[in-house]
Amino acid sequence: MLWIDSTEDSFNKKLEKIPDIYKKNVLELRNLGYTIIKNVNNDKLCDNFVKDFENYSDFENRDSEYYNNKRWIAGHSLSDATKNLACNEKVLQLLDCIFETETIVYSSLIFWKGTQQGVHRDTPHFYTNPVDYYFGCWYALQDISPDSGPLFYYEGGHKLDIPSGKNIYNEVLKQNKE
């Protein structure tokens, strides 16, 4: 369990040691499940990313190891601009505070079109050791409005219990035996 999910007393003791610049973000993550860090990437970096993306995007061969339908997978390993975007210093420093260790970029998924995915949790798709030591970061690379299909998040959704795969498996076995 991350310290931001600990009891109020334990959380407050750790929060005192966090640099002031990140306290608001940490409180939002604890209470809402997300935070917004504005202006972390400048226009030049975003433009360089778009240029690299267009250069690396093989739209004729979307089934290659780096493409999967609408996603560019591991773009941060192919493009310096993408790596610079994914390894944003301010974001990584905030995550260092939360994880209490150096943060690394594990994966990247870049969507060139909205995925129109239904409501879901990413937790079942990521395994980390220690468990649940991951964060998803979303960067808007263009002006966003409600009509453009931005990412949405249910406030407090991170506090819902997640049934374990083992419990689901055992429940299905039990139901099939009845």
Secondary structure, DSSP 8 states (H G I E B T S, - for coil): --GGGS-HHHHHHHHHTS-HHHHHHHHHHHHTS----TT-S-HHHHHHHHHHHHHH--TT-TTSTTEETTEEETGGGT-HHHHHHHT-HHHHHHHHHHHTS-------EEESS-----S--SGGG---SSTT---------S---GGG------TTGGGS----HHHHHHHHHHHHH-
